[in-house]
Amino acid sequence: MEFMTQNSGKKRQMVVLPEVNPNTFLLFFDKGNSGHSWSLRDYSAANRVAERSAREFGWSSSEVRQKARFLFDAPTVDTGQLRFWHEYTLSGNNLFLMSGTAEDDVARPPQSPSVTISSQPVVQFPMLNLAALRALPKAQKRQDLERMLSSPDSEDWVTWNLLNLLTAKCPLDWWQQMVSAARTANQGLQLSISRQDQPRLEFWRRVRSPAAYERASRMRMRQSADPHIAARSRDPKPVEGDSEIDVVLNTNRHLAFIEAKLGSDISMRTTYDPCRNQIIRNIDCLLETACHREPLFWMLVRDSGPRRTYGQLEDEYRRHPETLIAELPHRDPAVLKKVAQNIAVIRWQDLAGSLLEIADTDSIEVSCVKRELRRRVCI
C-alpha cells in the first residue's frame, strides 16, 4: 500500500519492500525502459551502501512498485553521497517506521478514519511540528486531532501544515506574501503594512460571543412564539457558543481573522439565529476583539467563485456594504464599510505559489507534506 501517489515515470524512488527489508527505506533506482534493469540501495548503515540488483529477484520494476508498502519520489542527489543518503534514509525510517513507545507518532498509509493504537490517534499523514500542535488546546479535543492526523479531507491539516511551511521557508516576509495573495484576490484592498508590522500567528483561537449581540439575540428570542426558544432566552448560558477562529494574525496595527475551508462551505445559521451566517459571526467577533487595530476578515479556500456561498457573500458585501451593515446593526457603519472593502477570499494554491515544489534539500517529512498539500489544495 502506497503512502503517496506513485509516478512510474520517475527513475529514483524511496521504497519499503517488506519482502526485502521491512525495517528501512531503500533507494529504488530504475535504469532505462526495459523494466528489468534496476537496483535497490540500502543506506541504513553509516558510511556504506549495500546494493542488490533485479537479477537477484526476478521482478520487473512495475512489480517492485506493486510490492512496495511506501513509495515516493527521491531527490536527485548523487548516489555516492553516503552521508546524505544515510541521513535521508534514517529520517524516513524515523518518520514512518518507528515502533514501540513512539507508535502513536507513526505515519501510516491512508486508511479509514478513526484508526487508533493504544490511547493515541495514529498519524496517517505527515504533520509538521507535531509536538507544537499537541501543545495547543485544539489537540485536547481528541476528535479534532484524530481527524487532522487521519482524514484525507481535513482542512485543519492543510491550515497547520501550509502555514507552518510558509513561515519556515519565508521567516522574514511570510506576512507580505499573505497580503500579496489577499491583494490578488481583492484588487480593491486598501491596506498599509511595513516590516515593523510582522504579526504573531495564532491557530484556532476561541472567541466568546459579543455582549451586544447576546443582548440583541435574547430580546429577539424572547418575542418568539416557540415556548422553547422564549425559555432559552431567559437561560443565563450564552445563546451563541464560542467561535473558533482558524487563523489569527495580530500586529500592533492590524487584527486579521481568517476562516479556512477546503471542501466545505460556510454555515448559514446558528442554533438560535437562522440569519447569522459564519462570515457575519466571525466579523462580529473580530470587531469585538480588534480595539484600536484595523480589522481584516479573510478566507483561505480551495476554490472560489459564485458557486460557493462564501463567494457570493464576499461579492455582495464588497459591492453593497449596506448589506453587511444591516446584518450587524450594533456595529459602527464606517468600520463595517472598511471591513467590507478589504474582505478577501484567497485560494490556498495562490498563497502557496512555488512553496510546494519539491527541493533536493527537503527532508522526507517535508517532501511528503508538500505532495499531500498539492493533492488537497491544487485544482
C-alpha positions as CSV (number, residue, x, y, z in Angstrom):
1,M,0.0,0.0,0.0
2,E,1.5,3.4,-1.0
3,F,1.7,6.5,1.1
4,M,1.9,8.8,-1.8
5,T,0.7,8.6,-5.4
6,Q,3.3,6.8,-7.4
7,N,4.7,8.1,-10.6
8,S,6.2,5.2,-12.7
9,G,8.0,7.7,-14.9
10,K,10.4,8.6,-12.2
11,K,13.7,6.8,-12.1
12,R,14.5,7.3,-8.4
13,Q,12.1,6.5,-5.6
14,M,12.2,5.6,-1.9
15,V,10.5,2.3,-1.2
16,V,9.8,0.0,1.7
17,L,9.6,-3.6,0.5
18,P,8.5,-6.0,3.2
19,E,9.8,-9.0,1.2
20,V,13.3,-7.5,1.1
21,N,13.6,-5.5,4.4
22,P,10.5,-4.2,6.3
23,N,12.6,-2.1,8.6
24,T,14.2,0.5,6.3
25,F,13.6,2.6,3.2
26,L,15.6,1.6,0.1
27,L,16.6,3.7,-2.8
28,F,14.9,2.1,-5.9
29,F,17.0,3.1,-8.9
30,D,15.2,2.2,-12.2
31,K,17.5,2.4,-15.2
32,G,16.4,2.6,-18.8
33,N,13.0,1.5,-20.1
34,S,13.2,-2.3,-20.1
35,G,11.7,-2.7,-16.6
36,H,14.4,-5.3,-15.7
37,S,17.4,-3.0,-15.1
38,W,17.0,-1.7,-11.6
39,S,18.7,-1.8,-8.2
40,L,17.9,-1.4,-4.6
41,R,20.4,0.6,-2.4
42,D,20.4,0.3,1.4
43,Y,21.9,3.3,3.1
44,S,20.7,2.5,6.6
45,A,24.2,1.8,7.9
46,A,26.6,4.8,8.1
47,N,29.4,5.3,5.6
48,R,28.4,2.4,3.3
49,V,25.8,1.2,0.8
50,A,24.6,-2.3,0.1
51,E,23.3,-2.7,-3.4
52,R,21.1,-5.5,-4.8
53,S,20.1,-5.9,-8.4
54,A,17.0,-7.0,-10.4
55,R,18.8,-10.2,-11.4
56,E,18.6,-11.4,-7.8
57,F,14.8,-11.1,-7.5
58,G,13.4,-11.7,-11.0
59,W,10.8,-8.9,-10.6
60,S,10.0,-6.2,-13.1
61,S,10.2,-2.6,-12.0
62,S,6.4,-2.4,-12.0
63,E,6.2,-5.4,-9.7
64,V,8.6,-3.7,-7.3
65,R,6.3,-0.7,-7.2
66,Q,3.3,-3.0,-6.6
67,K,5.0,-4.8,-3.7
68,A,6.1,-1.5,-2.1
69,R,4.4,-0.6,1.2
70,F,5.6,3.0,0.8
71,L,6.7,4.6,-2.4
72,F,7.5,8.2,-3.3
73,D,10.0,10.2,-5.4
74,A,13.6,10.5,-4.2
75,P,15.9,13.5,-4.5
76,T,18.4,13.7,-7.4
77,V,21.4,13.9,-5.2
78,D,24.4,11.8,-6.4
79,T,24.1,8.3,-5.1
80,G,27.7,8.4,-3.9
81,Q,26.9,11.0,-1.2
82,L,26.8,8.4,1.5
83,R,26.2,10.8,4.4
84,F,23.3,12.5,2.7
85,W,21.5,9.2,1.8
86,H,22.2,7.7,5.2
87,E,20.6,10.7,7.0
88,Y,17.8,10.8,4.4
89,T,17.0,7.1,5.0
90,L,17.1,7.4,8.8
91,S,14.7,10.4,8.5
92,G,12.2,8.3,6.6
93,N,12.6,5.4,8.9
94,N,12.0,7.6,12.0
95,L,9.0,9.3,10.4
96,F,7.2,6.2,9.0
97,L,8.6,3.0,10.5
98,M,9.1,3.8,14.2
99,S,7.5,1.3,16.7
100,G,7.2,0.7,20.4
101,T,6.6,3.6,22.7
102,A,6.5,6.1,19.9
103,E,4.0,4.2,17.8
104,D,1.4,6.9,18.2
105,D,3.7,9.1,16.1
106,V,4.0,6.6,13.2
107,A,2.8,7.9,9.8
108,R,0.7,5.3,8.1
109,P,-0.7,4.8,4.6
110,P,-4.2,6.4,4.2
111,Q,-6.8,4.1,5.7
112,S,-10.3,4.6,7.1
113,P,-10.6,7.4,9.7
114,S,-10.5,6.9,13.4
115,V,-7.9,4.1,13.5
116,T,-6.2,4.1,16.9
117,I,-3.3,2.3,18.6
118,S,-3.5,2.3,22.4
119,S,-5.0,5.6,23.6
120,Q,-3.4,7.8,20.9
121,P,-4.6,8.6,17.3
122,V,-2.4,7.2,14.6
123,V,-0.6,9.7,12.4
124,Q,-1.6,8.5,8.9
125,F,-0.4,11.7,7.2
126,P,2.9,13.5,8.0
127,M,2.5,16.6,10.2
128,L,5.0,19.4,10.6
129,N,5.8,20.5,14.2
130,L,3.6,17.7,15.7
131,A,4.9,18.5,19.2
132,A,3.8,22.1,18.8
133,L,0.4,21.1,17.6
134,R,-0.1,18.7,20.5
135,A,0.7,21.6,22.9
136,L,-2.3,23.6,21.6
137,P,-5.8,23.5,23.3
138,K,-7.1,22.2,19.9
139,A,-5.2,19.0,20.4
140,Q,-7.0,18.3,23.6
141,K,-10.2,17.6,21.6
142,R,-9.4,14.1,20.6
143,Q,-11.9,14.0,17.7
144,D,-10.4,17.1,16.1
145,L,-6.8,15.9,16.5
146,E,-7.7,12.4,15.1
147,R,-9.4,13.9,12.1
148,M,-6.3,16.0,11.4
149,L,-4.0,13.1,11.6
150,S,-6.1,10.5,9.7
151,S,-8.5,12.2,7.3
152,P,-7.5,13.0,3.7
153,D,-10.1,15.8,3.7
154,S,-9.1,17.7,6.9
155,E,-8.9,21.5,6.3
156,D,-7.2,21.8,9.7
157,W,-4.4,19.6,8.4
158,V,-3.9,22.0,5.5
159,T,-4.1,25.1,7.7
160,W,-1.5,23.9,10.1
161,N,1.0,22.4,7.5
162,L,0.8,25.1,4.8
163,L,1.2,28.0,7.2
164,N,4.0,26.2,9.2
165,L,5.7,25.6,5.8
166,L,5.2,29.2,4.8
167,T,6.6,30.7,8.0
168,A,9.6,28.2,8.0
169,K,10.5,28.9,4.4
170,C,9.8,32.6,4.4
171,P,10.5,33.7,8.0
172,L,11.0,37.4,7.2
173,D,8.4,38.0,4.6
174,W,5.5,35.5,5.0
175,W,3.2,38.3,6.2
176,Q,4.0,40.2,3.0
177,Q,3.2,37.1,0.9
178,M,-0.2,36.7,2.6
179,V,-1.0,40.4,2.0
180,S,0.1,40.0,-1.7
181,A,-2.2,36.9,-2.0
182,A,-5.1,38.9,-0.5
183,R,-4.5,41.7,-3.0
184,T,-4.6,39.2,-5.8
185,A,-8.0,38.0,-4.5
186,N,-9.3,41.6,-3.9
187,Q,-7.7,44.2,-6.1
188,G,-9.6,46.9,-4.2
189,L,-7.8,46.0,-0.9
190,Q,-6.7,49.1,1.0
191,L,-4.0,48.1,3.5
192,S,-0.8,49.7,4.5
193,I,1.9,47.5,6.0
194,S,5.5,47.8,6.9
195,R,8.3,45.5,8.1
196,Q,7.5,46.7,11.6
197,D,4.1,45.1,11.3
198,Q,5.3,41.5,11.5
199,P,2.4,39.7,13.0
200,R,2.0,37.0,15.6
201,L,0.4,33.9,14.2
202,E,-2.1,32.0,16.2
203,F,-4.2,28.9,15.4
204,W,-7.7,28.1,16.4
205,R,-8.4,30.9,18.9
206,R,-11.7,30.7,20.8
207,V,-13.6,33.9,21.0
208,R,-16.7,34.5,23.1
209,S,-19.9,35.8,21.5
210,P,-20.0,39.6,21.6
211,A,-22.0,41.0,24.5
212,A,-24.1,43.4,22.3
213,Y,-25.1,40.5,20.1
214,E,-26.1,38.4,23.1
215,R,-28.4,41.1,24.4
216,A,-30.0,41.7,21.0
217,S,-30.4,37.9,20.4
218,R,-32.1,37.4,23.8
219,M,-34.6,40.2,23.0
220,R,-35.4,38.6,19.7
221,M,-35.8,35.2,21.2
222,R,-38.0,36.5,24.0
223,Q,-40.5,37.5,21.4
224,S,-40.6,34.1,19.7
225,A,-43.9,32.2,19.5
226,D,-41.9,29.0,20.2
227,P,-42.0,28.5,24.0
228,H,-38.7,26.6,24.0
229,I,-36.9,29.5,22.3
230,A,-38.5,32.0,24.6
231,A,-37.5,29.9,27.6
232,R,-33.9,29.7,26.3
233,S,-33.7,33.5,26.1
234,R,-34.0,33.5,29.9
235,D,-31.3,30.9,30.5
236,P,-28.1,32.7,31.6
237,K,-25.9,30.5,29.4
238,P,-24.7,32.2,26.2
239,V,-27.2,31.8,23.4
240,E,-24.3,31.5,21.0
241,G,-21.2,29.4,21.7
242,D,-17.6,30.4,21.3
243,S,-16.4,30.9,17.8
244,E,-13.2,29.0,16.8
245,I,-11.1,31.3,14.6
246,D,-8.9,29.1,12.4
247,V,-6.1,31.7,12.0
248,V,-5.4,35.0,13.8
249,L,-2.8,37.5,12.6
250,N,-2.0,40.1,15.2
251,T,0.2,43.2,14.8
252,N,0.2,46.4,16.7
253,R,-1.9,48.0,13.9
254,H,-3.9,45.1,12.5
255,L,-6.0,42.2,13.5
256,A,-6.9,39.6,10.9
257,F,-9.4,36.7,11.5
258,I,-9.1,34.0,8.8
259,E,-11.6,31.3,8.2
260,A,-10.2,28.2,6.4
261,K,-12.2,26.0,4.1
262,L,-11.3,23.0,1.9
263,G,-14.2,21.1,0.5
264,S,-17.0,22.6,2.7
265,D,-18.9,25.9,2.5
266,I,-19.8,28.2,5.3
267,S,-22.6,27.6,7.7
268,M,-25.6,29.8,7.2
269,R,-27.2,29.8,10.7
270,T,-26.6,29.2,14.3
271,T,-28.8,27.2,16.7
272,Y,-30.9,30.1,17.7
273,D,-30.4,32.6,14.8
274,P,-31.4,31.4,11.3
275,C,-29.9,34.6,9.8
276,R,-26.5,34.6,11.3
277,N,-24.1,33.2,8.8
278,Q,-20.5,32.2,9.6
279,I,-18.9,35.3,7.9
280,I,-21.1,37.6,9.9
281,R,-20.4,35.8,13.1
282,N,-16.6,35.9,12.6
283,I,-16.7,39.6,11.6
284,D,-18.7,40.4,14.8
285,C,-16.1,38.6,16.9
286,L,-13.3,40.3,15.0
287,L,-14.7,43.8,15.8
288,E,-15.3,42.8,19.4
289,T,-11.6,41.9,19.7
290,A,-9.8,44.5,17.4
291,C,-10.0,47.5,19.8
292,H,-7.7,50.2,18.2
293,R,-6.3,47.9,15.5
294,E,-7.5,47.7,11.8
295,P,-9.8,44.7,11.5
296,L,-9.5,42.4,8.5
297,F,-11.6,39.3,7.6
298,W,-10.1,36.9,5.0
299,M,-10.8,33.3,4.0
300,L,-8.4,30.6,2.8
301,V,-10.2,28.2,0.4
302,R,-9.5,25.6,-2.3
303,D,-12.0,27.1,-4.8
304,S,-13.5,30.5,-5.0
305,G,-16.3,32.0,-7.1
306,P,-20.1,32.3,-7.2
307,R,-20.8,28.5,-6.9
308,R,-19.7,28.8,-3.3
309,T,-21.9,30.7,-0.8
310,Y,-18.9,32.4,0.7
311,G,-18.0,33.6,-2.8
312,Q,-21.5,35.0,-3.3
313,L,-21.5,36.7,0.1
314,E,-18.0,38.1,-0.4
315,D,-19.1,39.8,-3.6
316,E,-22.3,41.0,-2.0
317,Y,-20.6,42.6,1.0
318,R,-17.9,44.3,-1.1
319,R,-20.3,45.7,-3.7
320,H,-23.1,46.5,-1.2
321,P,-21.6,47.2,2.2
322,E,-25.1,48.3,3.4
323,T,-26.0,44.6,3.4
324,L,-23.2,43.9,5.9
325,I,-24.3,47.0,8.0
326,A,-27.9,45.7,8.1
327,E,-26.8,42.3,9.4
328,L,-24.6,43.9,12.2
329,P,-26.8,46.8,13.4
330,H,-24.9,47.1,16.7
331,R,-21.6,47.9,14.9
332,D,-20.2,51.2,13.6
333,P,-21.2,51.5,9.9
334,A,-18.0,53.3,8.9
335,V,-15.9,50.4,10.3
336,L,-18.1,47.9,8.6
337,K,-17.6,49.7,5.2
338,K,-13.8,49.4,5.6
339,V,-14.1,45.7,6.6
340,A,-16.3,45.0,3.5
341,Q,-13.8,46.8,1.2
342,N,-11.0,44.6,2.5
343,I,-12.7,41.2,2.5
344,A,-10.6,38.7,0.6
345,V,-11.2,35.0,-0.4
346,I,-7.7,33.7,-1.0
347,R,-7.1,30.3,-2.7
348,W,-4.6,28.1,-0.9
349,Q,-2.7,27.4,-4.1
350,D,-2.3,31.1,-4.8
351,L,-0.9,31.6,-1.3
352,A,1.5,28.6,-1.6
353,G,2.8,29.6,-5.1
354,S,6.1,27.8,-5.6
355,L,6.3,26.8,-2.0
356,L,5.0,23.3,-2.8
357,E,7.8,22.5,-5.3
358,I,10.0,19.6,-4.1
359,A,13.6,20.5,-3.4
360,D,16.6,18.1,-3.1
361,T,17.3,19.6,0.3
362,D,13.8,18.8,1.6
363,S,13.5,16.1,4.3
364,I,11.3,13.1,3.6
365,E,8.8,14.6,6.0
366,V,8.7,18.0,4.2
367,S,8.6,16.3,0.8
368,C,5.6,14.2,1.8
369,V,3.8,17.2,3.3
370,K,4.3,19.2,0.1
371,R,2.9,16.3,-2.0
372,E,-0.1,15.9,0.2
373,L,-0.7,19.7,0.2
374,R,-0.6,19.7,-3.6
375,R,-3.1,16.9,-3.7
376,R,-5.5,18.7,-1.4
377,V,-5.3,22.3,-2.5
378,C,-4.4,22.4,-6.2
379,I,-7.3,22.4,-8.6
